[in-house]
Amino acid sequence: MQLHKRKNGDAQQIYHYTIHSQWCEMGWGVIKDASLK
C-alpha cells in the first residue's frame, strides 16, 4: 500500500484510511505503522 502517493485524489485517500482502520480494529495498526516507517 502506498499511503504517501495520493495522486488519485480523495477516493484513493479514503480507501487507504478505511483499510488502515480495519487493520487497527484487528490489532495490527501499530505493527503496520512500524512497517511503513
PyMOL commands that set and color helices and strands:
alter all, ss='L'
color gray80, all
select helices_A, chain A and resi 10-25+29-36
alter helices_A, ss='H'
color red, helices_A
deselect
rebuild
show_as cartoon
